[in-house]
């Protein structure tokens, strides 16, 4: 099998990226190296050991330097249109690249004046003109890197201060002139240089570098081989491998699509070969890759921005996400196991699987680096330092052992991969900053909270439902990070005002923003997996929606009972967790038509549909926390679950006896 090969190349560059010639490759490499140096230097500031202390004097110096290095590359990496040349950088893109570098350099050189003389409010004419230019360039950059939907959203909301006073009551705000708006966007610490960019530049860059290093050193292949060695031969093993490997790699990469394309090329063919239908195999991979972004210890860029917004150490978010992510993967695992049992699907032959001992011997240092990263994050609480130490350790060990040792070409590929990923996120986060800046400038960030509470009639439960729908819709048009930041500013305060846990509210928004990756008609993760599985995209999306159905309920579970995010007494946490896992097991078995202890429930008879419906209700009654916003207690929910389960079992046996009698006749 392909999993036995030693060298694993990095994921294939997506077609929307331009193929660069030697000159532009050198430019991108230089920008990538300088960005890494800047990011490491910024971490060294914590210990008073800054290398660039004479150049980088203030935070906005650093942020403008990051923008100057990365934002211009957007016009080099991303063609203006789908029909534009993918091999040659046209003159207009060279001009845009140079203009972006020039305008960012202008603000970098004037960083001290911006702060000392308050240019964000009263700027000289030439600074206002440069602000207009930066605003326009950021919009064009996000159109290329993030897509047309997010471009429209950002373009409309960023210009909102120009006509805020003319809007109807609930969405009216303080109006500003075009010059004032442009200056605020370009030079304040609330817009382009706001929370999204600050979190990205001061914390996220290190983890993104680590994720790219893990992929380029063969970490993906190691986790895939380890999963095949442990689970490949069991019932439905190939699909369970997808859960294990995609969960781990998704946690590192932070990207659903990248994860599907990286691990899916191995897991999907293996699933199809062992009897899984193509659309089912694609759905499994899409769900496994989506869940990876929600799984500690590294949950992608969004979790670090969350830590910045709610002002808690990242380790607290990672710990809070442990049980919800475990519930999600447990539900997915149980569905796959039920499907494999019902279809009598075997695992792969042991002779074709990598040996566990060999796999660990060749890649043990990936586990060591992983453990060191978790130790520094959770125990030492060194979020900024941890990924750089982990990356350095990984690269050193990679060169010590021969299995995936780099040459100069691999090093160039790594730096180019870093530059490409950081460029894309810079364009998106700078644009999202424009949204935050517009809301801040008009005063809408505060008034929207009361308006939302009023629309919900004062009901926190209705506000939660509104939040789920809004998060899903925003997740369609934006990246998860962009959607989360917008809703964290607008929606989260209203939910928190209703008495809910801030941590639970922000995780709720994150989870519902991820739902669009497996929910038709968008389902980008499912459609990417469908292409690998050679299956119908819509059918794959519907299968992913069913397999990942527990993700629609988990956010309500933990926002209604914070014990599921480890807030509360030990007894409360144990009871809530145990109930949730048992409930999810019942729901998973009902959805797939097979439950351990009962057997196959897929007979197409009305009583069997009733049995499965009763089991879903029993599982939901057990898993959904009572009290608080809901009109029943945990005890009442448990009693209802027992009654429903007993009715389902009785009906199942009665139906099976009737079915057997009919067959005998």
N, C-alpha and C positions, 0 to 999 in steps of 0.2 A: 504493500500500500504506500501511497505518497507520504503518509505520516512517518515513514521510516527514513526519509531523506534527512541529511544533516542540515543543509543550508536552507533557510527560509528567507526568501526575499521580501522586502517591504511590500505593502499593498500597492497594487497598480494605481498610478495616478489617474484620477477621474478625467474624463474627456473635457470637462469644462475648464481644466487647467491648460494653459498654453505650454507647448514644448519649447524650452529655451535653448538658444544657441550658446556657445562658449562664453561670449561677453556677458550676456544677461545672467547666465548661471554664476559667473564670477561675482556680479553685482549682488545677486541674491545670497550667495555664500558669505560675502563680506557683511551684508546687513544681518544675516543670521548670527554670525560670530560676534559682531558688535552688540547685538541685542542680548546674547547670552552673557557677555562680559558685563554689560550694564545691569542686567538682572542680578548677577552674582555680587556685583559691587553694591547694589542697593541692599542686599541682605547683609553685607559686611558693615553697613552703617549701624546695624544693631549693636555691633561690638566696637564701634569707633575706629574701624580699620579701613575706611573707604579709600580705594585707589584714586578715584576721580573727584576727590573733595574740592579741588580747585576749579573744576568744571561744572559738576552737578552740585549746586548750592542749596536748592530747595526742591520740594516735591514736584512743582510744576516744571522745573528744569528737566527732571527725569522723565516726566510724562510726555513733554514735548519732544524729548530726544527719542523715546520709544515710537511716538507717532512719526517722526521724521525718518526713522529707519524702516518702519514696516508699512505704513499707509501708502507710500509711493509704489510699493511692490504690487499692490492690488491691480494697478493698470498694466503691470508686466505679466503677472500670473493669470489674470482673468480677461479673456477677450471681451470686447464691448457687446457683441451679439453672438448668437450661435453660429451664424454664417461667417463671422470674422475669421481671419487666418489663425490657425492653431500652431503654426510653425514660425511665424515672423511677427515681430513687434512693429506695428505700423507707426508712422510719424506722429499721429495724433496721440497715441498712447505714450510715446516718449515725451511729448510736450506735457501731457497730464502728469506723468511721473515726475518730471523736473519741476513743474509748478507746485505739486504737493510737497516735494522736498523743500523747495524754496520758502513756501509759506510757513511750514512747520519750523524751519530754521529761523525765520523771522521771529516767531513767537518764542522760540528757545532763547535767542539772543536778547529778547526784551522781557524775559521772565521776571527780572527784578523790578523793572518799571511797571509791569502789570500789577504786581503786588503793592509796591510802594506808592504808586500814584493812582491806584484804583481804576485801571483802564476798563475793567469789566462794566463800570457804570459811566465813566467819563473818559472816553478814548479819543486820541487825536485822529484826524481824518484818515491818515494813511493806515492806521491800525484798524479802523472800521472797514476800509476797503479790503484789507487782508482777511478780516473776519468773514466778510461776504464770500471770499474765495474759498476759505477753509470749509465753510458751511456747504457750499456747492460741491466741493470735491468729496467731502464725506458722504453726501447723498449719492453721488455717482459711484463711489467705492462700495457702498452697501448694496446698490442695485446689482453690481457685478458679483459680489461675494455672497450676498444673502438672498438675492432673488427680487423679483418685481413686487411681490406682495408686501414684504417688509419695507421696501423703498417707498411705496405709496403711503403706508402707515406713518413712517417717519417723516416723510415730506409734508404731509398734512398737519400732523401734530406739532412739528417743529416750527411751522409758520403760525400756529394758533395765537401766540401773543399779538400778532398784527391785527386780529379781528376779534379778540376774546370779548371785548365789551359789547359787541353787536350780537352775541349769541344769546339764546333764551336763558331764562333764570338759572336753572340747575347747572348749566355748563358755561355760564358767563364768568369772566374773570377780568383782571387788570390788563388793559391794552398797553402796548409799547410800540415805539417807532421801529422801522426796519433796522436802522443803525444800532439802536439800543439792543434789539433782539440779537442781531449778529454778534455784537460785542459780548453779550452775555453768554451766547453759545460758545464762542471761541476762547474766552478768557476767564470765565468764572470757574469755580470748582464744583459747580452743580450741573454742568451740561456735558460737553465733550470730555472734559477732564473730571467728570463726576464719579460716583460710586462704581459704575461698571468698569471704567478704565483704570481707576485706582486699584480695585480688587484684582483685575487682570494683571496689571504691571507689577504690583507689589507682592502678589501671592500665587496667582494661577500659572504664570509663565513657567515656574519651576516644575510644576506637576505635568504640564504639557510636554516639557522637554523630557521628563522621565518617561512619559507614555510613549513618545516617539523612540527613545532609546530602547525601551523594552521590546517594541515591535522590530526594530532593526537589528537587535542582537539575538533574535530567535526566541524571545520570550513567548510569543504566540504559539510557536511550534512546540515548545516545551509543555505549556499548559494543555495543548491539544493532545500531545502524546501521553501526558500523565492521565488525562481524562479517558483516553482510549484504553490505557493499561488497566485502570481501575474499574471502568464501567462498560467497556466495549463488548464484553462477552455476556452480559446479563440481559434479561428480557427487555427488549426495546433499547438496548445499550447505545446504539448510535445517536438516538435522540437525547438520551441522558448525558452523553458526551457533550452534545451541543449546549445543554444547560450549564454544565461545569465549566467548559472552556470559554464559552461566550460570556458567561457571567464574570469570570476573572478578567478577561481581556477588555470587556466593556467597561469595567470599573477603571481600568487604566487609561483607555483611549478617550472615554467620555463622549464618543460619537456612535450613534446607533448604526448609521449607514456604513461607516468604516469597519465597525465590528462585524456586520453581516458579510461584507465583502472579504474580510480577513479570515474569519473562522468558517464561514458558510461554504467556501470552496471545498473544504474537507468534509464537514459534517453532513451537508445536504446530500451529496452523492452516496455517502455511507448509509444514511437513513433510507434513501430510495432503494438501495441494493438489498437492505434487510426487510423490505416489504412495506415501508411507509409510502403512502400516496404522495405524489409530488407536491400537491398543494398543502398537505399536512406537514411535510418536511420543511417547506418554506415558512409555514406558520410557526413551527417550533423555533426555527432559527431567528425569526423576527422577534418573537417574544423573549427569547433568551438574550438577544442582543439589547433589546430595550431595557430589560431589567438590570443589565450590567451597569447602566448609567445611574441607577438608583442604589447600587450596592457599595457599602464601605469596603475597604478603607478609602479609596479614591472614587468620588462620585461625579467626576467631570467638573468643568469650570463653574457650573451653576451653584454647586454646594459651597464653593469658596466665596462666591459673591454673596450667598445667603449669610455666611458667617460675618461678612463685613456689614451687611444691612442690619442684622439683628444684634450685632456687637457681642458675639460669643465666640469662644475658641472653636476652630473647625472640628476639633476632636469631639466636642459635644454633639455636633450635627451627625458625625459619623456614628457615634454610639447610639444616638436616637434612631438612626435609620436601620439598625441591625434587625430588629424584629419585623418591621414592615417589609424589608427586602427578603428576609427569610420566608415570610408568609407568601410572598409573590412566587418565589422559586419553588416552595413546597407545593403550592397549588398547581404550578406548571408540571412539576415532577409527578404528582399524583395523577394528573390527567394523562400524561404520557404512559405511565405504568398501566393505568386502566385500559387505555387504547391498545397497548401491546398485549395485555392479557386477553382482551376480548378477541383480538385478531390472531392470537397465538404467534406473535412475532418473536423470533429468536435474536440473539446477539450475533456479533461477528465471530468467526472461528478464531480460537486462541492463537493458532499458528500465524495468522495474518496481523496480529496486534503487536505493538511494541512491548518489550519486556519491562516490567515495572522497575526492576533493579537497574537495568541499563539506562532507562529514562532518568531516574533520579541521579545516577552516577554522572551522567553527562550534563544535567541541568540543575543540580542541587543549589547552585549559587543564586538562581532566580528566587528560590524559596527564601534563602538567606537574606537577600536584598529586600524582598517583600516583608519579611519579619522585621528587619531593621527599620524600614519605613513606618510600619505600624507602631513599633516601639517609640520612635521619635515623635509620631503624631499623637498617640494616645497617652503615653507615659511621660515623656519629656515636654510635651506641648510645644514643640518647635516646628510649627507649620511652615514657616518661611524657609527654614534651613533644611528640613527633612528631604525634600525631593532632590536638592542639589547633592547632598551627601549620598543619597541612594543612587543617583545617576552616576556620580564619580565612582562609587563602589562597583556598580554594574559594569561600567566601561573597563575598569581595571581588571576585574575578574574575567570579563569576556576576552581580554587579550592574553590572560594567563593560561586559559584552557583553549585547546585547539579547535573545538567543535564549530564555533561560529566566529572565529577570530576575524577582525576587520583588516582590510587593506585601505589604501588611500581612497579608493573609489567608494567603499562602504562609508567612510567618514564623510565624504562629500555628500553622499546620498542622505545621511543622517542630518547634516546641517541644513541641506535643502528642504528636507521634510519638516524640520523645525520652523524654518523661515516661512514655508507655505502655510502651515497650520496657524502660526502666530499672526500672519498677515490677514488671513480670513477672519479670525476672531477680532483683531484690531478694528477692521472695517465695520463689523457688526456691532461691537460694543461702543465704538465712538458714535455710531448712529443712534443706538439705544440711549446714549447719554443725551442726545438732542431731545428725545421724548421727555426724559426726566427734567431737563433744563426748562423746557416749555411749561411743564406742569408747575415747576417751582416758581418760575417767573410770573405766572399769572395768578398764583395762589390757589390753583385748582387742586393741588395735592391734598390740601387740608379740607376744602369744602366738599370734595367728592365723597369723603367718608360719611358725612352726615346725609348726603343725598342718597347714597346706597342704602343706608340704614332705613331712611324714610321709604324708599321704594319697596323694601322688604317688609314693610309694616312693623318694623321693630322685631321681627322674628329672626333669630340667629340661624335657625334651621333652613328657612327659605333663603337667607343670605348665603348659606353654604351651597345650596343647590344652584343659586345664581353664580356663585364663584366657580363651581365645577364646570358649568356650561361655558362661562366666559373663558376659563383657563383652556378648555378644549378648543374653543374657536380661535383664541390667540395662538395656541400651539400649531394650528393649521397654517396661519399666515406668517409666523415668525419661527426662529430657532427657539429651542426650549429656554435657553439663557435669556434671550430677548423678551419672550413672553413672561418669564418669571419676574424679571426686573420690573416690567411695566405693572404687573399685578401686585407685586410686593409694595409698590409705591401707592397704588390706587385702592386695591381691594383688601390687602392684609390688615391695615389699621381698622377697617370697619368690622372685620371678623374678630379681631383682638378686643375691640371695644365691646363686643357681645359677650365677653367673658371667656373666650377660648385661649388655649395655650399658644403663645407666640411661635414656639418651635413647631407645634402641630400644624398651625395655620400655614406657615411657610413651606413645610413639607407637603401639605395638602395641595398647595398651588403647584409645586414642582411635579408631584405625581400626576395631577390632572393635565399638566402641560405636556407630559410624555404620552398620554393616551392617544394622541393623533397619529403616532407612529405605527399603531397597529389597528386603527379604526378607519374603515372605508368612509367616504370616498378618497381620503388622502392616503393614509397608511404607507408612508414612504419606506419604512423599514420592511414592511411586508412585500411591497412591490419590488424592492431590491432583492429580497430573498426569492421572489417568484421568478425573477430573471435567471438566477442561478439554478433554480429547481426546474426550469422550463415548464412552469405551470401558469394557469390563468391568474393574472394579478388580482382581480376582484375576488375570485374564489379563495386565493391564498390570504387575502385581507380578511375575509369573513372567518376563515379558520383561525387566523391569528387572534381575531377579536374574541372568539370562543375560548381558545386556549389561554389567553391572557385576561379573561373576564374578571378574575379576582382583583386585578389592578383598579377596576372601577369602584370597588367596595372598600379596599384597604384604607384609602385616605379618610373615608367616613369612620372606619373603625377607630383609627388612632386620634382623629380630631375629636371624636365623642368620648374617648377614653384615653387620656395621655399615658396610662399605664403601659400601653403598647409602644410608646416611645421612651419607656423606662423612667417615667415621671410618676412617683407614687411609692407606696410601701412595697416591700418584697412580696407580701401575700397578694396584694392587688395585682402586681405584675405577673406573678405565677398563674393566678386564676384567669386573668384576662388573656394571657398568652396561650394557656392550655385550651381554653374555650375557643379561641380564634383558630388554632391549628385543627382542632377536631371539626369545627364548623367548615373550614376550608376543605378538609378531606371529604366531607359529605357532599359538598357542592361539586367538587372535582369529579367524584365518582358518578354523581347524577348526570353531569354534563356529558361524560364520555360513555355512560350506559354500562358501567361495570363497577362494582363495589366489593372489596375484600369481605368475605363472609356471606355475601349474597350471590355474587356471580354476575352473569350476563343479564343486562336489563334492556337489550336493544330489540326485543321482539316488537314488531310494529302493531301492537294492540293498544287499545285505549287504556286499559288498566296499567300497562307498563309506563305509558306517558304520565299517568297519574302518580305512579310510584316515584318516578324521577322528579316530578314537580314537588311532591311531598318531601323528598330528600333535600331538594334545594331550599325549600322553606325551613326545614329543620336545621340545616347548616347555617342559614342566614340568621335564624332566631338565636342559635348558640353563639355565633361569632359577633353579632352586633351588640355593642355594650348598651346596657339599659341605664336608666336614670338620666339625670342632667336634662338634655334637650328632648329626650324621648319619654313618652308617657307610660313606660313599663320599667320594672326593675330587672336586674340581672337574674334574680331567682325566677321571676315570671317568664323571662326569655328562655331559661334553661328548662323549665317545666313544659313550656310550649314545644321546645325542641324535642324533648323526650316523647311527648304525645304524638307529634308528627312523625318521628322516626318509627315509633311502634306501629302507627297506622300504615306507614310505607312498607314495613317488613311483613305485616299481616296481609296486606293487599298483594305484595310480591308473591308470597307463597300460595295464596289463593289463586292468583292469576296463573302461576306456573303449573299448579295442579290441573286447572281448567285447560291450559294449553296442552299438557301431556295427555289428558283424556281425549281431547279432540284429535290429536295425532294418532292415538291408539285406535280410535274409531275408523 
